[in-house]
Amino acid sequence: MSKDLNLRKDAASNKMYPKIELIRVVKNKNGEVFIDNTKKANGRGAYIRPTVEAVNKVKKTRALERNLKTTLEEQFYEKLLEEVKLNWD
């Protein structure tokens, strides 16, 4: 295993994964929540595995909302599912 491998915790399973394998969700200072494809945006970030099961789990358990310290709309979860289906599967 490489020494400089950046690991991040998945919000759905609480397991560590390489940063490049995860989707980053960010809440910025204005309270806007969005998917950060650059993985460099300023703000509070949370990571999630790009699987439908992981998205459904964070929706059910509200883990993403706790990590970002905000409430999320149904539309955001739909957008996240769409991102997973289009760009990761």
C-alpha positions as CSV (number, residue, x, y, z in Angstrom):
1,M,0.0,0.0,0.0
2,S,1.3,3.4,-0.9
3,K,2.3,5.7,1.9
4,D,0.7,8.8,0.3
5,L,-2.7,7.2,-0.2
6,N,-5.4,9.7,1.0
7,L,-8.1,7.9,2.9
8,R,-11.5,9.4,3.8
9,K,-14.4,7.9,5.8
10,D,-17.6,7.0,3.9
11,A,-20.7,8.6,5.5
12,A,-22.8,5.5,4.8
13,S,-20.6,2.7,6.2
14,N,-18.0,4.5,8.4
15,K,-15.2,2.6,6.6
16,M,-12.1,4.2,5.1
17,Y,-11.6,4.4,1.4
18,P,-9.2,6.1,-1.0
19,K,-10.3,9.6,-1.7
20,I,-10.4,9.1,-5.5
21,E,-13.1,6.4,-5.1
22,L,-15.6,8.6,-3.3
23,I,-18.0,11.4,-4.1
24,R,-17.5,14.6,-2.1
25,V,-20.5,16.6,-1.0
26,V,-19.8,20.1,0.3
27,K,-21.7,22.7,2.3
28,N,-20.2,26.1,1.8
29,K,-20.4,29.2,4.0
30,N,-23.6,30.3,2.3
31,G,-25.3,27.1,3.3
32,E,-25.4,25.7,-0.3
33,V,-24.9,22.0,-0.6
34,F,-23.5,20.6,-3.8
35,I,-21.5,17.7,-5.3
36,D,-17.9,18.7,-5.5
37,N,-16.3,17.1,-8.6
38,T,-13.0,18.9,-8.1
39,K,-12.7,17.6,-4.5
40,K,-11.2,21.0,-3.6
41,A,-14.1,23.3,-2.9
42,N,-14.1,25.3,0.3
43,G,-16.5,24.3,3.0
44,R,-17.5,21.4,5.1
45,G,-17.2,18.1,3.2
46,A,-18.5,14.6,3.5
47,Y,-17.7,11.6,1.4
48,I,-19.9,8.8,0.1
49,R,-19.3,5.7,-1.9
50,P,-20.7,6.0,-5.5
51,T,-23.3,3.2,-5.1
52,V,-27.0,3.3,-5.1
53,E,-27.0,1.4,-1.8
54,A,-24.8,4.0,-0.1
55,V,-27.0,6.8,-1.3
56,N,-30.1,5.1,0.0
57,K,-28.5,4.4,3.3
58,V,-27.4,8.0,3.9
59,K,-30.9,9.1,3.0
60,K,-32.5,6.7,5.4
61,T,-30.1,7.3,8.3
62,R,-29.6,11.0,7.6
63,A,-25.8,10.5,8.0
64,L,-25.0,13.0,5.3
65,E,-27.2,15.6,7.1
66,R,-25.4,15.0,10.4
67,N,-22.0,15.2,8.8
68,L,-22.8,18.5,7.0
69,K,-24.8,19.9,10.0
70,T,-27.7,20.8,7.8
71,T,-31.0,19.4,6.4
72,L,-31.2,18.2,2.8
73,E,-34.1,18.3,0.4
74,E,-35.4,15.2,-1.4
75,Q,-34.2,16.8,-4.7
76,F,-30.6,16.7,-3.5
77,Y,-30.8,12.9,-2.9
78,E,-32.3,12.5,-6.4
79,K,-29.5,14.6,-7.9
80,L,-26.9,12.4,-6.0
81,L,-28.5,9.2,-7.3
82,E,-28.4,10.6,-10.8
83,E,-24.7,11.5,-10.4
84,V,-24.0,7.9,-9.3
85,K,-25.9,6.3,-12.1
86,L,-24.4,8.6,-14.8
87,N,-20.8,9.0,-13.8
88,W,-19.8,6.1,-11.6
89,D,-21.6,2.9,-12.4
